[in-house]
Amino acid sequence: MVEILIRDVADEVFTRLQTLARAQGKSVSDVALDALRSFMAPSQAEFLDIAERISAMGPRFPGSSVDLIRDDRDSDDAYR
């Protein structure tokens, strides 16, 4: 794991981090790391793009899964 040192943090930013850390029962480092993780999370547009690419990888089945389940349930085939 990598460590990052952030210099020249404004006093009001640090004070806000301290306040949040106390309120959440965490360290200032943990609150700052949570904020960084949140900032780096994919946006909704990026998430939808990733989901579309994943969806394009798999086979497409005609109809809905409800129809497939109903057909399987209603068939006379013995349980596998």
N, C-alpha and C positions, 0 to 999 in steps of 0.2 A: 504494500500500500504506500502511496506517496503522501508526503506532507507538504502543505502550502503555507507560506508566510505572507500575510497581506500587510503591507506597510501603509502608513498615512490614512488610517481609518478615521473619519471625522468623529469628533467626540459625541455628537448627537446620534450617530449610527451605533457606536459602541454602547452608549447608554440605553438605546432601544433594545439592542441585543441582550444586555444585562437584564433589563426589565422582563423581556420575554423568557429568558432562561430561568429567572427566579419563579415566574408564574407557572412555568411548565416543569419545574423541578429538574432542570437540565443544566449542563454547562454552557457557557457562551459558545464554545467550540461546536457543541452538538447542535445548537440553534442555528449557527452560521452554516453548518454542513447541511442541515435540513433545508435551509433557504436556497443553498446552492443546488441541491438535488432537485428541488421544486422548479428552480429556474431552468435547469437543464432537461427537464422532462419534455417529451415530444409534445408539440402543439396538437390541437385537435386535427388540423389539416394533415400534419405529418402522421399522426396515428391512423387516420382514414386511408392515407396513401399506403402505409405499411399493411393495413388490413386488406386493401384491394389487391396488393401484390401477392399476399399469402393466399387469398381466395383464388387468384388466377392460377396458382400452382396446382391446385387439386382438380379432380374431375368434377364436372357439373352433372347433376342428375335432374332429369325432367320431373316436374311435379314437386310436391312438398314432402317433407319427412313425415308429416301426419298421414299422408296417403300410403307411404311405405310401411309405416307401423301398423296401420289398419289392415293392409293387405296381408302382412305377416301374421297378425293376430287372428284374422278371419280364415286363414288357410287351413286345410285339413292335414297339413304335414305334422308329423309327430314333433314334439319339442326336441330340439337338438341338444 
